[in-house]
């Protein structure tokens, strides 16, 4: 697909600024915030940017190729769209917009269990090329049903979320009364009225809901009761005993997302999983934890030949992708960056953001004379 982006917004920072102007404060705060004092949120990107790359200007460089093989599929770039909950709250129809853009650009889109598009709809849009992230249910019957639906929709990769054993303490969301739907206090109504384009899109597409979960909700469930339903239906706490039957059930690739230690990596290998995503949930769960780039380096060096090691959290640009690949990641994922894009530019946001990141990454590869994404490790300054 042709790489073309809107030159008015030549960086993710520009998209973030525009998104802040276009969507209500309660939606932007949910997207933009971390937990507690946002220490780990800020540290994620800052410590990625401590990584430096070495150029080899006199090498016999011919061309730089973004295409990257992962789980038997050759993607057009070494990054994908990470799972994000409540996407339709930030911009209506955003999950569908991003899934279509990912399909058009041949990169992976990961659907969250708790986002606002259904397993089946995203499967149709991506022609069975999306990944599905399972937020582990309390009941085996719900777990089995969700997995069967993903299998029927021909998702090739199942992602198991491991880093939400409890919900992070997020002061912004608490102050804003954020729920599903948000509590429409007078303050939130004023915030919404200041964003007419968002309001029109909301009216056009209707109230967002947890579309994949509708079959498991009581028919007369009041939307104000969704929080209680979610607490009763899901447990974010994983262990080896919960993962083993899923490995037996799922015939495709399985990735464990939220790994931050060598110990959990070793358990993933022991369980026969195909990949891990080193992640701290975008700094939204443990403010006292490490940034993602720190454990990535050790995990990739020690276990990269035994399991596919990927990374998300804190990546905001093409150079950040390059730094992460140089530090040992075989593939990367971005969440907020894509939501900034679609919140800023609506239906054009997905294509714009992917094209922008491809352009930035291509420039870095050509500048340091790196021919393939797997060669970035040779350019790492240790």
N, C-alpha and C positions, 0 to 999 in steps of 0.2 A: 504494500500500500504506500502511496506517495506520502512522504514526510513533509507535512505543512502545518504550521501553527500560526496563531494570531500574534503578530508582532507587537501589539499593544500590551501583551502580557508575556514577556520573554523570560520569566522566572517563576518558580513556585511561590516566591514571596509576593510577586505581583498578583497571582491568583488568590493567595490568602487575603491580601488587602481588599481585593474586589469582593471576595466571598463575604468578608465581614460587613461590607456595605449592603449586600444584597439579601442576606438572610437574617431572620430575627436573632436578637442577642441570645435567647435561650438555646437556639439551635447551634449558633456559632460557638457558644461556650462549651456545649456538649462535644462538638467536633474538636475544638482546639485545646481543651484542657487536659491536664493529667490528674493526679491525685494528691491529696494533702497540700504540700507547698510547691508542687511541680518541679522538685529537684531533679528527679530522674527523667522527666520529660525534657528538660533543658540539657541535661547531661548527655542524653542519647545522641543528639546531633552534634553537640560540641566535641565529644570524644571521637566520633567518626571523623570529624574534620581535623583532628590532630594527626591523622594518618597522612603520610607524604609519599609521593610516587616519584620514581626516578625515570627520566627520559633517556633513550638511547638514540641520539640524533644521527649518528653515522652508521646505523645498522642498515642492512639491505631490506628495508621495509617496502612491501608491495601494496598491501591494502589492509584495512581493518574491518573485521567481520563481526557484526553484532549477534548473528545467529548462534543459538546455544542449545545443545541437546540436553534434555531432562526427561527421565523415565521413558525413553524410547521415542520421544516426540521432539522435533527440532522447532524451537520457538524463534521468532524473529528478533528477540531481544532477551537479555538475561534478567528481566524483571517482570513481575506480575502485579495484579491488583489484589491487595490483602482483604480479608473479610472485615466488614465494618457493620456493626449493628445499627438499627434505626436509620438506615440510609435515606428513606423517604421522608423523614422528618426534616433533614437538612436541605434536601432538594427533591421535590416530588418526582417519582419515576427514575431516580438516580441509579438504582441498582440495574435497571434495564438499560439505561444509557451506557453505563460503564461496561456491562456485559457485552453489549453490541460492539463497542469500541475495541474491547479486548479481542473479540472474535475477528473483527476486521483486520486488526494488527497482528494477529497470531501470537498473543501472549495469554497466560492463564488469568482467569477471573475466579476468585474464591468466594463462594456464596456463604454467608453466615447463617446459621440456624435462626438467628434472631434479627434478621433484616426484614425488609418490607416487600420482597418479591419471593415467589414460590420456587421450590425446587424444579417443578415442572416448567414454569415459564422461562427460567434462566436456561434450563436444558434445551428448550426450543430455540431460544435466541442464539445460543452458542453451538447448536447442532451437536450436543453431547460432549463439548470440550471444556466445560467448566469444572472446577473442583468444588467439593462440598465440605464445609467445616461443621463438624458435629459438636454441639454443646451438649454434654452428656445428660440424658434424661434420668430421672429417678426410677422410672418404670422400664423394665426390659421390653415391654410391648411397644412403647413409644420409640425406644431406641431402634428396635428391629424394623418398625414401620418406616422411620426416617431413612434408615440405611437402604431398605428395599426400594423406596421411592427414588433415591439417588442412583441406585443400580439400574432401575427401570428407565431412568432418564439418561443413562449411559455416561454418567460422570466417571472419568478414569481414575481420579484420585480422591481419597477420603482423608480429611484433615481432622485430627483429634485435638481439641482445645484442652490444654492442661493447666494454664496459668490463671484460672479464675476459681479457686476453691472458695473464695468469698468475694463479694463485691468491693471494689476499691472505694475509699472515702473521698468523694469528689465535691468539695465545697461549692463550686460554681453551680453544679446541678442541684444541690440541696437548696441553695438560695433561690434558684429559678423555679423550684417546684417541678423539675423535669421528671415526667413519667410518660406513659404511652396511653392516651395522648397527654401532652403537657398540660399542667394545671393552668387554665386560662385566667389567671389573676388579671386585674386591671393593668398591672405593669406589663405582663406578657402580651395582652391585647394591644397595648400601645406599641410595643416592640414589633408586633406583626403588622400593624397598620402602617408602620414606617417602611415596609418592604412590599410594595404593591405587586411587583412581578412575582414574588414568592407566593403571595396570597392568591393571585390569579391561577398559578400553576396548582396550588393546593385545591382550589375550587374545581379545576379541570380534572384532576386525578382522584379527588376524594381523600378522605381521612386515611392515612397510612395505617397498616396493621401488620402483624406478624403472619404473613401469608402462608408460610410453610407450616405454621402451627394451628391453623384454623380447624383441621380435622380433629384435633385433640381438645379443643375448647368446648365448654358447655354451650349449647345453642343460644341460651338466653344470657350469656355472659355480658355484663356491663363493662364497657371499656375502662371504667375506673377501677375495675377489679383485676385488671391484667397483671399488676404487680404481684398480687397474691397468687394468681394462677402460675406465674413464672417461678415464684419461690417454691411452690408445691410440685411443679412439673420437672424442674431441672436441678441437678447438683453439678457444680463445676469441678468437683473433686474426683480426680482420676487416680487409679493405681494399677498395678500389673494384673490383678484379678479382673478388673473391668475391661482392660484392653484385650486380654487373651481371647475372649469369645468373639470380639469384633474382628480380630485378625483371622479367626477361623471362618467368619461369616463373609467378609469382604474379599472378593477375588482380585480386585485391582490393587493399586499402590496405596499405602497408608503412610501418612506423615504426622508426626507428633509436633504440635505447635506450642511454643511457650517454654522451650528448654533453655535452662540457664546454668546448668551444672554438668560436670563430667559424669556424676552418678546417674542422672536421668538419661544421659546419652547412652551409657552402658546398658541400662534397662531397656531402652528402645531397641538397641542392637540385639539384645537377648530375646526380645519378643518378636524378632523378625520383621520389624518395621523397615520401610524403604527410605525414609528421610526424616529429618527434624528441621524445624524452623527455630533458630536461636532468636528469642524474642522476650520482651518484658511487657507485652501488650501496649506498646506505645507509651510506656511510662504511666499507665492508668491504674496500676494495681499495687505496686510496691515502691514507694518513694525512697526507701532505704536500700534498694537493691543496686546492682551494677548496671551500667549502660550495656547495651547489647554487644557492642564491638569488643568489649573486654573478654567475656567468656567465649565469643566466637573464635578468637585467635587460637586459644588453647584447644578448644573442642575440635576445630577443623584440622589442626596440626596432628592431633592425637588419633582422631577417629574418621578423618575425611576419606580414608581408603576403605572403610567398613560400612559407611552409611552416607547418604547424600545430605550434606550440611548446607542449609539455607539460612537466611536472616531477614528479619524486618525490624521496625521500630527505629525512628530517628532519621531515616533516609529521606532526603528532601530534594535531591538534584542528581543530574548525571554524574558529576564528580563524586557525590556520596556513594552512588552505585559502584563506581570504579574503586573507591577506597575500600568498600565492603568486599568486593571480589578479590582485591589484592590481599585483603586480610584473611582470606580463606573461604569465603562463601561461594558455593557453586551457583547460587541463584539468589535473587533478592525480591522482596515484596514491599510495596508502599501502600498505605491506607489513606492517611490525611491528605497527602498531596493530590490524590485523585478526587477526593471529596471537595477540596478547595477548587479544583478545576471545574467540576460539574456545578458546584454552588455559584461559581463566578460566571460561567458561560453556558449553563443549561445543557441542551442537547449537544452542543459542540464541545463541551468540556472534556469528555473522555478522549476524543481524537486529539484535541489540542494538547492535553497533558502527556499522552503517550508520545506524540510527535516531538514535543519539547524535550522530553527525557532522552529519546533516541538521538536527537540532534546534539544535546550536551554530551552524552556518553560517546558518541562517534567522534566528537572533537577531541575529547580526552584521549581516546585510543590512538587517533592519528598523531596527536601532539607528542605522546610518549613513545610512539612507534610500537604499539601493541597490536598484533595481527588478529588474535583470537581472545575471547573473554577469559578463557582458561589460562592465558598467559599473563594475566595481570599480576599474579603472585611474583613473577620475575621483576616487577617494577616496584615492589614494596621496599621502602627504606625502613629498616628495622632499628 
